[in-house]
């Protein structure tokens, strides 16, 4: 995986800048002034680095940046279908 890899959901920073790729996430996380000591920020930085190196799934990086941007609410992925899985199989 590379730093230009993008994810399925675009996050918007409090400054209004969209975070679409691992590069955007890295830049946002490294520019946080005083939050580097917080555990959620450290975990997000590690998840983004590991995803860029191909050692971790992108979903971990998405969850990390979503937690930092949205607080403890994390990420909300779009619902794929309103029908239960067993109904779609038939």
PDB file of N, CA, C and O in Angstrom:
ATOM      1  N   UNK A   1       0.849  -1.169   0.000  1.00  0.00           N
ATOM      2  CA  UNK A   1       0.000   0.000   0.000  1.00  0.00           C
ATOM      3  C   UNK A   1       0.901   1.239   0.000  1.00  0.00           C
ATOM      4  O   UNK A   1       2.053   1.176   0.429  1.00  0.00           O
ATOM      5  N   UNK A   2       0.384   2.329  -0.469  1.00  0.00           N
ATOM      6  CA  UNK A   2       1.189   3.547  -0.513  1.00  0.00           C
ATOM      7  C   UNK A   2       0.462   4.677   0.215  1.00  0.00           C
ATOM      8  O   UNK A   2      -0.692   4.539   0.621  1.00  0.00           O
ATOM      9  N   UNK A   3       1.158   5.777   0.366  1.00  0.00           N
ATOM     10  CA  UNK A   3       0.593   6.931   1.064  1.00  0.00           C
ATOM     11  C   UNK A   3      -0.559   7.551   0.279  1.00  0.00           C
ATOM     12  O   UNK A   3      -1.369   8.277   0.855  1.00  0.00           O
ATOM     13  N   UNK A   4      -0.649   7.284  -1.018  1.00  0.00           N
ATOM     14  CA  UNK A   4      -1.725   7.870  -1.818  1.00  0.00           C
ATOM     15  C   UNK A   4      -3.001   7.035  -1.780  1.00  0.00           C
ATOM     16  O   UNK A   4      -3.989   7.400  -2.416  1.00  0.00           O
ATOM     17  N   UNK A   5      -2.999   5.930  -1.052  1.00  0.00           N
ATOM     18  CA  UNK A   5      -4.189   5.080  -0.961  1.00  0.00           C
ATOM     19  C   UNK A   5      -5.326   5.855  -0.300  1.00  0.00           C
ATOM     20  O   UNK A   5      -5.125   6.557   0.691  1.00  0.00           O
ATOM     21  N   UNK A   6      -6.508   5.715  -0.863  1.00  0.00           N
ATOM     22  CA  UNK A   6      -7.659   6.433  -0.299  1.00  0.00           C
ATOM     23  C   UNK A   6      -8.645   5.435   0.279  1.00  0.00           C
ATOM     24  O   UNK A   6      -8.607   4.248  -0.046  1.00  0.00           O
ATOM     25  N   UNK A   7      -9.530   5.927   1.139  1.00  0.00           N
ATOM     26  CA  UNK A   7     -10.516   5.059   1.739  1.00  0.00           C
ATOM     27  C   UNK A   7     -11.905   5.414   1.268  1.00  0.00           C
ATOM     28  O   UNK A   7     -12.096   6.397   0.552  1.00  0.00           O
ATOM     29  N   UNK A   8     -12.884   4.609   1.672  1.00  0.00           N
ATOM     30  CA  UNK A   8     -14.223   4.737   1.117  1.00  0.00           C
ATOM     31  C   UNK A   8     -15.009   5.908   1.703  1.00  0.00           C
ATOM     32  O   UNK A   8     -16.021   6.313   1.131  1.00  0.00           O
ATOM     33  N   UNK A   9     -14.573   6.444   2.801  1.00  0.00           N
ATOM     34  CA  UNK A   9     -15.289   7.554   3.435  1.00  0.00           C
ATOM     35  C   UNK A   9     -14.334   8.739   3.565  1.00  0.00           C
ATOM     36  O   UNK A   9     -13.201   8.584   4.018  1.00  0.00           O
ATOM     37  N   UNK A  10     -14.796   9.913   3.166  1.00  0.00           N
ATOM     38  CA  UNK A  10     -13.996  11.120   3.319  1.00  0.00           C
ATOM     39  C   UNK A  10     -14.320  11.751   4.664  1.00  0.00           C
ATOM     40  O   UNK A  10     -15.481  12.014   4.977  1.00  0.00           O
ATOM     41  N   UNK A  11     -13.289  11.990   5.449  1.00  0.00           N
ATOM     42  CA  UNK A  11     -13.453  12.646   6.735  1.00  0.00           C
ATOM     43  C   UNK A  11     -13.143  14.129   6.557  1.00  0.00           C
ATOM     44  O   UNK A  11     -12.286  14.495   5.752  1.00  0.00           O
ATOM     45  N   UNK A  12     -13.826  14.965   7.295  1.00  0.00           N
ATOM     46  CA  UNK A  12     -13.593  16.410   7.223  1.00  0.00           C
ATOM     47  C   UNK A  12     -13.042  16.861   8.566  1.00  0.00           C
ATOM     48  O   UNK A  12     -13.633  16.608   9.616  1.00  0.00           O
ATOM     49  N   UNK A  13     -11.898  17.536   8.513  1.00  0.00           N
ATOM     50  CA  UNK A  13     -11.272  18.023   9.743  1.00  0.00           C
ATOM     51  C   UNK A  13     -12.062  19.217  10.280  1.00  0.00           C
ATOM     52  O   UNK A  13     -12.864  19.801   9.551  1.00  0.00           O
ATOM     53  N   UNK A  14     -11.849  19.580  11.528  1.00  0.00           N
ATOM     54  CA  UNK A  14     -12.545  20.754  12.080  1.00  0.00           C
ATOM     55  C   UNK A  14     -12.261  22.047  11.304  1.00  0.00           C
ATOM     56  O   UNK A  14     -13.056  22.987  11.349  1.00  0.00           O
ATOM     57  N   UNK A  15     -11.142  22.093  10.603  1.00  0.00           N
ATOM     58  CA  UNK A  15     -10.823  23.261   9.787  1.00  0.00           C
ATOM     59  C   UNK A  15     -11.525  23.221   8.431  1.00  0.00           C
ATOM     60  O   UNK A  15     -11.421  24.170   7.654  1.00  0.00           O
ATOM     61  N   UNK A  16     -12.235  22.138   8.140  1.00  0.00           N
ATOM     62  CA  UNK A  16     -12.975  22.017   6.893  1.00  0.00           C
ATOM     63  C   UNK A  16     -12.214  21.344   5.760  1.00  0.00           C
ATOM     64  O   UNK A  16     -12.731  21.239   4.647  1.00  0.00           O
ATOM     65  N   UNK A  17     -11.006  20.892   6.023  1.00  0.00           N
ATOM     66  CA  UNK A  17     -10.207  20.251   4.980  1.00  0.00           C
ATOM     67  C   UNK A  17     -10.557  18.764   4.899  1.00  0.00           C
ATOM     68  O   UNK A  17     -10.549  18.073   5.918  1.00  0.00           O
ATOM     69  N   UNK A  18     -10.866  18.263   3.690  1.00  0.00           N
ATOM     70  CA  UNK A  18     -11.198  16.840   3.574  1.00  0.00           C
ATOM     71  C   UNK A  18      -9.967  15.956   3.758  1.00  0.00           C
ATOM     72  O   UNK A  18      -8.864  16.304   3.337  1.00  0.00           O
ATOM     73  N   UNK A  19     -10.179  14.818   4.388  1.00  0.00           N
ATOM     74  CA  UNK A  19      -9.116  13.837   4.613  1.00  0.00           C
ATOM     75  C   UNK A  19      -9.492  12.592   3.814  1.00  0.00           C
ATOM     76  O   UNK A  19     -10.295  11.774   4.263  1.00  0.00           O
ATOM     77  N   UNK A  20      -8.898  12.457   2.617  1.00  0.00           N
ATOM     78  CA  UNK A  20      -9.276  11.381   1.708  1.00  0.00           C
ATOM     79  C   UNK A  20      -8.241  10.270   1.625  1.00  0.00           C
ATOM     80  O   UNK A  20      -8.586   9.125   1.330  1.00  0.00           O
ATOM     81  N   UNK A  21      -6.984  10.588   1.880  1.00  0.00           N
ATOM     82  CA  UNK A  21      -5.908   9.614   1.694  1.00  0.00           C
ATOM     83  C   UNK A  21      -5.098   9.461   2.976  1.00  0.00           C
ATOM     84  O   UNK A  21      -5.286  10.201   3.942  1.00  0.00           O
ATOM     85  N   UNK A  22      -4.195   8.486   2.963  1.00  0.00           N
ATOM     86  CA  UNK A  22      -3.296   8.298   4.098  1.00  0.00           C
ATOM     87  C   UNK A  22      -2.378   9.507   4.274  1.00  0.00           C
ATOM     88  O   UNK A  22      -2.017   9.854   5.399  1.00  0.00           O
ATOM     89  N   UNK A  23      -2.004  10.140   3.181  1.00  0.00           N
ATOM     90  CA  UNK A  23      -1.170  11.350   3.267  1.00  0.00           C
ATOM     91  C   UNK A  23      -1.907  12.467   3.993  1.00  0.00           C
ATOM     92  O   UNK A  23      -1.339  13.137   4.856  1.00  0.00           O
ATOM     93  N   UNK A  24      -3.178  12.665   3.639  1.00  0.00           N
ATOM     94  CA  UNK A  24      -3.977  13.691   4.318  1.00  0.00           C
ATOM     95  C   UNK A  24      -4.091  13.394   5.808  1.00  0.00           C
ATOM     96  O   UNK A  24      -3.978  14.294   6.641  1.00  0.00           O
ATOM     97  N   UNK A  25      -4.318  12.121   6.137  1.00  0.00           N
ATOM     98  CA  UNK A  25      -4.439  11.727   7.547  1.00  0.00           C
ATOM     99  C   UNK A  25      -3.127  11.954   8.288  1.00  0.00           C
ATOM    100  O   UNK A  25      -3.121  12.469   9.406  1.00  0.00           O
ATOM    101  N   UNK A  26      -2.015  11.568   7.662  1.00  0.00           N
ATOM    102  CA  UNK A  26      -0.695  11.762   8.289  1.00  0.00           C
ATOM    103  C   UNK A  26      -0.445  13.238   8.548  1.00  0.00           C
ATOM    104  O   UNK A  26      -0.034  13.621   9.643  1.00  0.00           O
ATOM    105  N   UNK A  27      -0.690  14.066   7.542  1.00  0.00           N
ATOM    106  CA  UNK A  27      -0.454  15.504   7.706  1.00  0.00           C
ATOM    107  C   UNK A  27      -1.319  16.095   8.814  1.00  0.00           C
ATOM    108  O   UNK A  27      -0.845  16.911   9.604  1.00  0.00           O
ATOM    109  N   UNK A  28      -2.582  15.688   8.874  1.00  0.00           N
ATOM    110  CA  UNK A  28      -3.467  16.206   9.919  1.00  0.00           C
ATOM    111  C   UNK A  28      -2.990  15.778  11.303  1.00  0.00           C
ATOM    112  O   UNK A  28      -2.920  16.595  12.221  1.00  0.00           O
ATOM    113  N   UNK A  29      -2.663  14.501  11.449  1.00  0.00           N
ATOM    114  CA  UNK A  29      -2.249  13.989  12.760  1.00  0.00           C
ATOM    115  C   UNK A  29      -0.954  14.623  13.242  1.00  0.00           C
ATOM    116  O   UNK A  29      -0.801  14.901  14.431  1.00  0.00           O
ATOM    117  N   UNK A  30      -0.027  14.851  12.331  1.00  0.00           N
ATOM    118  CA  UNK A  30       1.252  15.432  12.737  1.00  0.00           C
ATOM    119  C   UNK A  30       1.161  16.920  13.042  1.00  0.00           C
ATOM    120  O   UNK A  30       2.038  17.461  13.716  1.00  0.00           O
ATOM    121  N   UNK A  31       0.118  17.596  12.561  1.00  0.00           N
ATOM    122  CA  UNK A  31      -0.042  19.025  12.826  1.00  0.00           C
ATOM    123  C   UNK A  31      -0.860  19.316  14.079  1.00  0.00           C
ATOM    124  O   UNK A  31      -1.024  20.476  14.456  1.00  0.00           O
ATOM    125  N   UNK A  32      -1.377  18.264  14.731  1.00  0.00           N
ATOM    126  CA  UNK A  32      -2.112  18.499  15.973  1.00  0.00           C
ATOM    127  C   UNK A  32      -1.155  19.060  17.019  1.00  0.00           C
ATOM    128  O   UNK A  32      -0.129  18.441  17.300  1.00  0.00           O
ATOM    129  N   UNK A  33      -1.466  20.216  17.602  1.00  0.00           N
ATOM    130  CA  UNK A  33      -0.495  20.883  18.465  1.00  0.00           C
ATOM    131  C   UNK A  33      -0.176  20.166  19.767  1.00  0.00           C
ATOM    132  O   UNK A  33       0.995  19.913  20.051  1.00  0.00           O
ATOM    133  N   UNK A  34      -1.164  19.838  20.551  1.00  0.00           N
ATOM    134  CA  UNK A  34      -0.856  19.336  21.890  1.00  0.00           C
ATOM    135  C   UNK A  34      -1.439  17.957  22.168  1.00  0.00           C
ATOM    136  O   UNK A  34      -1.396  17.493  23.308  1.00  0.00           O
ATOM    137  N   UNK A  35      -1.974  17.306  21.169  1.00  0.00           N
ATOM    138  CA  UNK A  35      -2.660  16.047  21.412  1.00  0.00           C
ATOM    139  C   UNK A  35      -1.788  14.821  21.143  1.00  0.00           C
ATOM    140  O   UNK A  35      -2.283  13.697  21.229  1.00  0.00           O
ATOM    141  N   UNK A  36      -0.513  15.002  20.821  1.00  0.00           N
ATOM    142  CA  UNK A  36       0.344  13.869  20.478  1.00  0.00           C
ATOM    143  C   UNK A  36       0.512  12.889  21.637  1.00  0.00           C
ATOM    144  O   UNK A  36       0.815  11.717  21.408  1.00  0.00           O
ATOM    145  N   UNK A  37       0.326  13.335  22.849  1.00  0.00           N
ATOM    146  CA  UNK A  37       0.507  12.451  24.005  1.00  0.00           C
ATOM    147  C   UNK A  37      -0.736  11.606  24.284  1.00  0.00           C
ATOM    148  O   UNK A  37      -0.668  10.645  25.050  1.00  0.00           O
ATOM    149  N   UNK A  38      -1.858  11.950  23.677  1.00  0.00           N
ATOM    150  CA  UNK A  38      -3.087  11.204  23.938  1.00  0.00           C
ATOM    151  C   UNK A  38      -3.033   9.844  23.248  1.00  0.00           C
ATOM    152  O   UNK A  38      -2.479   9.702  22.158  1.00  0.00           O
ATOM    153  N   UNK A  39      -3.612   8.866  23.901  1.00  0.00           N
ATOM    154  CA  UNK A  39      -3.544   7.493  23.410  1.00  0.00           C
ATOM    155  C   UNK A  39      -4.253   7.304  22.071  1.00  0.00           C
ATOM    156  O   UNK A  39      -3.769   6.563  21.216  1.00  0.00           O
ATOM    157  N   UNK A  40      -5.402   7.973  21.882  1.00  0.00           N
ATOM    158  CA  UNK A  40      -6.123   7.785  20.629  1.00  0.00           C
ATOM    159  C   UNK A  40      -5.344   8.359  19.447  1.00  0.00           C
ATOM    160  O   UNK A  40      -5.393   7.810  18.346  1.00  0.00           O
ATOM    161  N   UNK A  41      -4.630   9.454  19.666  1.00  0.00           N
ATOM    162  CA  UNK A  41      -3.821  10.037  18.588  1.00  0.00           C
ATOM    163  C   UNK A  41      -2.620   9.148  18.287  1.00  0.00           C
ATOM    164  O   UNK A  41      -2.282   8.935  17.123  1.00  0.00           O
ATOM    165  N   UNK A  42      -1.981   8.635  19.315  1.00  0.00           N
ATOM    166  CA  UNK A  42      -0.851   7.725  19.096  1.00  0.00           C
ATOM    167  C   UNK A  42      -1.292   6.472  18.354  1.00  0.00           C
ATOM    168  O   UNK A  42      -0.591   6.003  17.458  1.00  0.00           O
ATOM    169  N   UNK A  43      -2.439   5.931  18.716  1.00  0.00           N
ATOM    170  CA  UNK A  43      -2.955   4.741  18.046  1.00  0.00           C
ATOM    171  C   UNK A  43      -3.306   5.042  16.592  1.00  0.00           C
ATOM    172  O   UNK A  43      -3.072   4.209  15.716  1.00  0.00           O
ATOM    173  N   UNK A  44      -3.864   6.221  16.327  1.00  0.00           N
ATOM    174  CA  UNK A  44      -4.206   6.601  14.957  1.00  0.00           C
ATOM    175  C   UNK A  44      -2.951   6.761  14.109  1.00  0.00           C
ATOM    176  O   UNK A  44      -2.917   6.317  12.961  1.00  0.00           O
ATOM    177  N   UNK A  45      -1.922   7.390  14.662  1.00  0.00           N
ATOM    178  CA  UNK A  45      -0.666   7.563  13.924  1.00  0.00           C
ATOM    179  C   UNK A  45      -0.063   6.205  13.597  1.00  0.00           C
ATOM    180  O   UNK A  45       0.398   5.983  12.477  1.00  0.00           O
ATOM    181  N   UNK A  46      -0.063   5.307  14.554  1.00  0.00           N
ATOM    182  CA  UNK A  46       0.485   3.974  14.318  1.00  0.00           C
ATOM    183  C   UNK A  46      -0.330   3.217  13.263  1.00  0.00           C
ATOM    184  O   UNK A  46       0.243   2.543  12.407  1.00  0.00           O
ATOM    185  N   UNK A  47      -1.659   3.324  13.321  1.00  0.00           N
ATOM    186  CA  UNK A  47      -2.507   2.634  12.348  1.00  0.00           C
ATOM    187  C   UNK A  47      -2.298   3.178  10.940  1.00  0.00           C
ATOM    188  O   UNK A  47      -2.276   2.412   9.977  1.00  0.00           O
ATOM    189  N   UNK A  48      -2.145   4.488  10.812  1.00  0.00           N
ATOM    190  CA  UNK A  48      -1.904   5.095   9.493  1.00  0.00           C
ATOM    191  C   UNK A  48      -0.548   4.657   8.955  1.00  0.00           C
ATOM    192  O   UNK A  48      -0.433   4.314   7.779  1.00  0.00           O
ATOM    193  N   UNK A  49       0.474   4.662   9.795  1.00  0.00           N
ATOM    194  CA  UNK A  49       1.802   4.213   9.357  1.00  0.00           C
ATOM    195  C   UNK A  49       1.783   2.750   8.926  1.00  0.00           C
ATOM    196  O   UNK A  49       2.346   2.395   7.891  1.00  0.00           O
ATOM    197  N   UNK A  50       1.137   1.907   9.720  1.00  0.00           N
ATOM    198  CA  UNK A  50       1.094   0.486   9.387  1.00  0.00           C
ATOM    199  C   UNK A  50       0.301   0.226   8.111  1.00  0.00           C
ATOM    200  O   UNK A  50       0.664  -0.658   7.335  1.00  0.00           O
ATOM    201  N   UNK A  51      -0.769   0.974   7.880  1.00  0.00           N
ATOM    202  CA  UNK A  51      -1.538   0.816   6.644  1.00  0.00           C
ATOM    203  C   UNK A  51      -0.717   1.250   5.429  1.00  0.00           C
ATOM    204  O   UNK A  51      -0.770   0.609   4.379  1.00  0.00           O
ATOM    205  N   UNK A  52       0.039   2.333   5.572  1.00  0.00           N
ATOM    206  CA  UNK A  52       0.874   2.799   4.464  1.00  0.00           C
ATOM    207  C   UNK A  52       1.980   1.805   4.141  1.00  0.00           C
ATOM    208  O   UNK A  52       2.385   1.676   2.985  1.00  0.00           O
ATOM    209  N   UNK A  53       2.466   1.106   5.153  1.00  0.00           N
ATOM    210  CA  UNK A  53       3.518   0.110   4.944  1.00  0.00           C
ATOM    211  C   UNK A  53       2.953  -1.250   4.544  1.00  0.00           C
ATOM    212  O   UNK A  53       3.719  -2.170   4.256  1.00  0.00           O
ATOM    213  N   UNK A  54       1.635  -1.393   4.520  1.00  0.00           N
ATOM    214  CA  UNK A  54       1.011  -2.648   4.134  1.00  0.00           C
ATOM    215  C   UNK A  54       0.993  -3.691   5.237  1.00  0.00           C
ATOM    216  O   UNK A  54       0.795  -4.875   4.964  1.00  0.00           O
ATOM    217  N   UNK A  55       1.194  -3.271   6.477  1.00  0.00           N
ATOM    218  CA  UNK A  55       1.213  -4.209   7.602  1.00  0.00           C
ATOM    219  C   UNK A  55      -0.101  -4.250   8.359  1.00  0.00           C
ATOM    220  O   UNK A  55      -0.232  -5.002   9.325  1.00  0.00           O
ATOM    221  N   UNK A  56      -1.067  -3.464   7.944  1.00  0.00           N
ATOM    222  CA  UNK A  56      -2.341  -3.391   8.640  1.00  0.00           C
ATOM    223  C   UNK A  56      -3.421  -3.006   7.632  1.00  0.00           C
ATOM    224  O   UNK A  56      -3.126  -2.327   6.648  1.00  0.00           O
ATOM    225  N   UNK A  57      -4.676  -3.429   7.860  1.00  0.00           N
ATOM    226  CA  UNK A  57      -5.735  -3.051   6.926  1.00  0.00           C
ATOM    227  C   UNK A  57      -6.067  -1.562   7.001  1.00  0.00           C
ATOM    228  O   UNK A  57      -5.846  -0.905   8.018  1.00  0.00           O
ATOM    229  N   UNK A  58      -6.599  -1.057   5.902  1.00  0.00           N
ATOM    230  CA  UNK A  58      -6.994   0.351   5.849  1.00  0.00           C
ATOM    231  C   UNK A  58      -8.086   0.663   6.862  1.00  0.00           C
ATOM    232  O   UNK A  58      -8.191   1.795   7.332  1.00  0.00           O
ATOM    233  N   UNK A  59      -8.894  -0.325   7.198  1.00  0.00           N
ATOM    234  CA  UNK A  59      -9.978  -0.104   8.147  1.00  0.00           C
ATOM    235  C   UNK A  59      -9.450   0.361   9.502  1.00  0.00           C
ATOM    236  O   UNK A  59     -10.095   1.169  10.170  1.00  0.00           O
ATOM    237  N   UNK A  60      -8.293  -0.136   9.911  1.00  0.00           N
ATOM    238  CA  UNK A  60      -7.707   0.314  11.181  1.00  0.00           C
ATOM    239  C   UNK A  60      -7.328   1.790  11.104  1.00  0.00           C
ATOM    240  O   UNK A  60      -7.547   2.542  12.054  1.00  0.00           O
ATOM    241  N   UNK A  61      -6.761   2.203   9.973  1.00  0.00           N
ATOM    242  CA  UNK A  61      -6.410   3.619   9.803  1.00  0.00           C
ATOM    243  C   UNK A  61      -7.667   4.477   9.768  1.00  0.00           C
ATOM    244  O   UNK A  61      -7.694   5.571  10.332  1.00  0.00           O
ATOM    245  N   UNK A  62      -8.720   3.975   9.096  1.00  0.00           N
ATOM    246  CA  UNK A  62      -9.983   4.719   9.064  1.00  0.00           C
ATOM    247  C   UNK A  62     -10.567   4.874  10.458  1.00  0.00           C
ATOM    248  O   UNK A  62     -11.047   5.947  10.824  1.00  0.00           O
ATOM    249  N   UNK A  63     -10.525   3.801  11.232  1.00  0.00           N
ATOM    250  CA  UNK A  63     -11.059   3.871  12.595  1.00  0.00           C
ATOM    251  C   UNK A  63     -10.247   4.839  13.444  1.00  0.00           C
ATOM    252  O   UNK A  63     -10.809   5.579  14.252  1.00  0.00           O
ATOM    253  N   UNK A  64      -8.930   4.840  13.267  1.00  0.00           N
ATOM    254  CA  UNK A  64      -8.083   5.741  14.038  1.00  0.00           C
ATOM    255  C   UNK A  64      -8.335   7.198  13.731  1.00  0.00           C
ATOM    256  O   UNK A  64      -8.507   8.005  14.645  1.00  0.00           O
ATOM    257  N   UNK A  65      -8.361   7.550  12.449  1.00  0.00           N
ATOM    258  CA  UNK A  65      -8.584   8.961  12.091  1.00  0.00           C
ATOM    259  C   UNK A  65     -10.024   9.361  12.402  1.00  0.00           C
ATOM    260  O   UNK A  65     -10.280  10.509  12.765  1.00  0.00           O
ATOM    261  N   UNK A  66     -10.963   8.429  12.265  1.00  0.00           N
ATOM    262  CA  UNK A  66     -12.352   8.728  12.617  1.00  0.00           C
ATOM    263  C   UNK A  66     -12.521   9.007  14.095  1.00  0.00           C
ATOM    264  O   UNK A  66     -13.292   9.885  14.482  1.00  0.00           O
ATOM    265  N   UNK A  67     -11.800   8.262  14.926  1.00  0.00           N
ATOM    266  CA  UNK A  67     -11.868   8.484  16.372  1.00  0.00           C
ATOM    267  C   UNK A  67     -11.259   9.827  16.744  1.00  0.00           C
ATOM    268  O   UNK A  67     -11.796  10.533  17.597  1.00  0.00           O
ATOM    269  N   UNK A  68     -10.156  10.185  16.122  1.00  0.00           N
ATOM    270  CA  UNK A  68      -9.516  11.473  16.425  1.00  0.00           C
ATOM    271  C   UNK A  68     -10.402  12.636  15.975  1.00  0.00           C
ATOM    272  O   UNK A  68     -10.549  13.621  16.698  1.00  0.00           O
ATOM    273  N   UNK A  69     -10.991  12.522  14.779  1.00  0.00           N
ATOM    274  CA  UNK A  69     -11.800  13.624  14.254  1.00  0.00           C
ATOM    275  C   UNK A  69     -13.182  13.708  14.890  1.00  0.00           C
ATOM    276  O   UNK A  69     -13.696  14.804  15.115  1.00  0.00           O
ATOM    277  N   UNK A  70     -13.783  12.564  15.179  1.00  0.00           N
ATOM    278  CA  UNK A  70     -15.158  12.549  15.666  1.00  0.00           C
ATOM    279  C   UNK A  70     -15.278  12.261  17.150  1.00  0.00           C
ATOM    280  O   UNK A  70     -16.386  12.082  17.655  1.00  0.00           O
ATOM    281  N   UNK A  71     -14.180  12.213  17.846  1.00  0.00           N
ATOM    282  CA  UNK A  71     -14.241  11.881  19.257  1.00  0.00           C
ATOM    283  C   UNK A  71     -14.477  10.395  19.439  1.00  0.00           C
ATOM    284  O   UNK A  71     -14.065   9.603  18.592  1.00  0.00           O
ATOM    285  N   UNK A  72     -15.113  10.006  20.492  1.00  0.00           N
ATOM    286  CA  UNK A  72     -15.332   8.594  20.784  1.00  0.00           C
ATOM    287  C   UNK A  72     -16.392   7.958  19.893  1.00  0.00           C
ATOM    288  O   UNK A  72     -16.597   6.746  19.955  1.00  0.00           O
ATOM    289  N   UNK A  73     -17.075   8.756  19.062  1.00  0.00           N
ATOM    290  CA  UNK A  73     -18.095   8.184  18.182  1.00  0.00           C
ATOM    291  C   UNK A  73     -17.480   7.308  17.106  1.00  0.00           C
ATOM    292  O   UNK A  73     -18.135   6.387  16.617  1.00  0.00           O
ATOM    293  N   UNK A  74     -16.236   7.573  16.727  1.00  0.00           N
ATOM    294  CA  UNK A  74     -15.570   6.759  15.718  1.00  0.00           C
ATOM    295  C   UNK A  74     -16.119   7.006  14.324  1.00  0.00           C
ATOM    296  O   UNK A  74     -16.509   8.125  13.993  1.00  0.00           O
ATOM    297  N   UNK A  75     -16.149   5.956  13.503  1.00  0.00           N
ATOM    298  CA  UNK A  75     -16.603   6.105  12.129  1.00  0.00           C
ATOM    299  C   UNK A  75     -17.972   5.476  11.952  1.00  0.00           C
ATOM    300  O   UNK A  75     -18.359   4.573  12.694  1.00  0.00           O
ATOM    301  N   UNK A  76     -18.687   5.958  10.975  1.00  0.00           N
ATOM    302  CA  UNK A  76     -19.982   5.408  10.615  1.00  0.00           C
ATOM    303  C   UNK A  76     -19.949   5.119   9.123  1.00  0.00           C
ATOM    304  O   UNK A  76     -19.985   6.035   8.301  1.00  0.00           O
ATOM    305  N   UNK A  77     -19.880   3.847   8.783  1.00  0.00           N
ATOM    306  CA  UNK A  77     -19.850   3.453   7.384  1.00  0.00           C
ATOM    307  C   UNK A  77     -21.265   3.411   6.836  1.00  0.00           C
ATOM    308  O   UNK A  77     -22.212   3.150   7.578  1.00  0.00           O
ATOM    309  N   UNK A  78     -21.417   3.666   5.540  1.00  0.00           N
ATOM    310  CA  UNK A  78     -22.760   3.631   4.966  1.00  0.00           C
ATOM    311  C   UNK A  78     -23.348   2.226   5.023  1.00  0.00           C
ATOM    312  O   UNK A  78     -22.632   1.236   4.869  1.00  0.00           O
ATOM    313  N   UNK A  79     -24.641   2.150   5.244  1.00  0.00           N
ATOM    314  CA  UNK A  79     -25.323   0.864   5.284  1.00  0.00           C
ATOM    315  C   UNK A  79     -25.429   0.341   3.857  1.00  0.00           C
ATOM    316  O   UNK A  79     -25.854   1.061   2.954  1.00  0.00           O
ATOM    317  N   UNK A  80     -25.046  -0.894   3.664  1.00  0.00           N
ATOM    318  CA  UNK A  80     -25.009  -1.448   2.317  1.00  0.00           C
ATOM    319  C   UNK A  80     -26.385  -1.885   1.822  1.00  0.00           C
ATOM    320  O   UNK A  80     -26.700  -1.695   0.648  1.00  0.00           O
ATOM    321  N   UNK A  81     -27.197  -2.455   2.678  1.00  0.00           N
ATOM    322  CA  UNK A  81     -28.504  -2.935   2.256  1.00  0.00           C
ATOM    323  C   UNK A  81     -29.444  -2.934   3.443  1.00  0.00           C
ATOM    324  O   UNK A  81     -29.027  -3.140   4.582  1.00  0.00           O
ATOM    325  N   UNK A  82     -30.703  -2.704   3.169  1.00  0.00           N
ATOM    326  CA  UNK A  82     -31.685  -2.721   4.251  1.00  0.00           C
ATOM    327  C   UNK A  82     -32.244  -4.120   4.481  1.00  0.00           C
ATOM    328  O   UNK A  82     -32.881  -4.376   5.504  1.00  0.00           O
ATOM    329  N   UNK A  83     -32.009  -5.027   3.535  1.00  0.00           N
ATOM    330  CA  UNK A  83     -32.487  -6.401   3.676  1.00  0.00           C
ATOM    331  C   UNK A  83     -31.459  -7.244   4.413  1.00  0.00           C
ATOM    332  O   UNK A  83     -30.258  -7.071   4.208  1.00  0.00           O
ATOM    333  N   UNK A  84     -31.915  -8.158   5.274  1.00  0.00           N
ATOM    334  CA  UNK A  84     -30.974  -9.051   5.951  1.00  0.00           C
ATOM    335  C   UNK A  84     -30.201  -9.907   4.947  1.00  0.00           C
ATOM    336  O   UNK A  84     -30.668 -10.146   3.833  1.00  0.00           O
ATOM    337  N   UNK A  85     -29.053 -10.352   5.339  1.00  0.00           N
ATOM    338  CA  UNK A  85     -28.168 -11.109   4.458  1.00  0.00           C
ATOM    339  C   UNK A  85     -28.826 -12.382   3.934  1.00  0.00           C
ATOM    340  O   UNK A  85     -28.676 -12.721   2.760  1.00  0.00           O
ATOM    341  N   UNK A  86     -29.559 -13.090   4.807  1.00  0.00           N
ATOM    342  CA  UNK A  86     -30.157 -14.351   4.385  1.00  0.00           C
ATOM    343  C   UNK A  86     -31.243 -14.149   3.328  1.00  0.00           C
ATOM    344  O   UNK A  86     -31.510 -15.053   2.536  1.00  0.00           O
ATOM    345  N   UNK A  87     -31.869 -12.971   3.308  1.00  0.00           N
ATOM    346  CA  UNK A  87     -32.860 -12.690   2.263  1.00  0.00           C
ATOM    347  C   UNK A  87     -32.200 -12.363   0.929  1.00  0.00           C
ATOM    348  O   UNK A  87     -32.766 -12.635  -0.130  1.00  0.00           O
ATOM    349  N   UNK A  88     -31.025 -11.790   0.977  1.00  0.00           N
ATOM    350  CA  UNK A  88     -30.321 -11.438  -0.271  1.00  0.00           C
ATOM    351  C   UNK A  88     -29.713 -12.660  -0.929  1.00  0.00           C
ATOM    352  O   UNK A  88     -29.462 -12.635  -2.134  1.00  0.00           O
ATOM    353  N   UNK A  89     -29.467 -13.729  -0.184  1.00  0.00           N
ATOM    354  CA  UNK A  89     -28.842 -14.918  -0.742  1.00  0.00           C
ATOM    355  C   UNK A  89     -29.788 -15.725  -1.614  1.00  0.00           C
ATOM    356  O   UNK A  89     -29.336 -16.468  -2.484  1.00  0.00           O
ATOM    357  N   UNK A  90     -31.067 -15.598  -1.404  1.00  0.00           N
ATOM    358  CA  UNK A  90     -32.016 -16.396  -2.198  1.00  0.00           C
ATOM    359  C   UNK A  90     -32.476 -15.675  -3.442  1.00  0.00           C
ATOM    360  O   UNK A  90     -33.273 -16.215  -4.210  1.00  0.00           O
TER     361      UNK A  90
END
